[in-house]
Amino acid sequence: MGLRVALDAGPLHGHRTGVGVAVAELAAHLAERDDIELIPYVLSYRARPGR
């Protein structure tokens, strides 16, 4: 196991702004690495699934 990286996935929900696009690219590139464990999380009530 390598480095654990927590990623706020809130910007990935709904319409993607520039921040959402940047977070998506960052997540995609980090997920390709074997030495990083990506841990997405969401704190926003508005980003709940089904909303």
C-alpha positions in Angstrom: 0.0 0.0 0.0 1.2 3.4 -0.9 0.1 6.9 0.0 -3.6 7.4 0.8 -5.1 10.5 -0.9 -8.6 11.7 0.2 -10.3 13.5 -2.7 -13.4 15.7 -2.3 -15.6 14.2 -5.1 -18.3 16.8 -4.6 -17.4 18.7 -7.8 -17.8 15.5 -9.8 -21.6 15.5 -9.2 -24.0 17.4 -11.4 -22.9 19.9 -14.0 -19.1 20.1 -14.1 -17.5 23.5 -13.9 -13.8 24.1 -14.4 -13.2 22.8 -10.9 -15.2 19.7 -11.6 -13.2 19.0 -14.8 -9.9 19.6 -12.9 -11.0 17.2 -10.1 -12.0 14.6 -12.7 -8.6 14.8 -14.4 -6.7 14.7 -11.1 -8.7 11.6 -9.9 -8.2 9.8 -13.2 -4.4 10.3 -13.1 -4.1 9.4 -9.5 -6.2 6.3 -10.0 -3.7 5.1 -12.6 -0.9 5.0 -10.1 -0.1 1.8 -8.1 1.5 3.7 -5.3 -1.6 5.8 -4.4 -4.8 4.7 -2.7 -7.5 7.1 -3.8 -10.3 7.6 -1.3 -13.1 9.8 -2.6 -15.6 11.5 -0.2 -18.5 13.9 -0.4 -19.6 16.2 2.3 -22.2 18.2 0.4 -25.9 17.5 1.0 -26.6 18.7 -2.6 -24.2 16.1 -4.0 -26.2 13.2 -2.6 -27.0 10.5 -5.1 -30.6 10.8 -6.5 -30.7 14.5 -6.0 
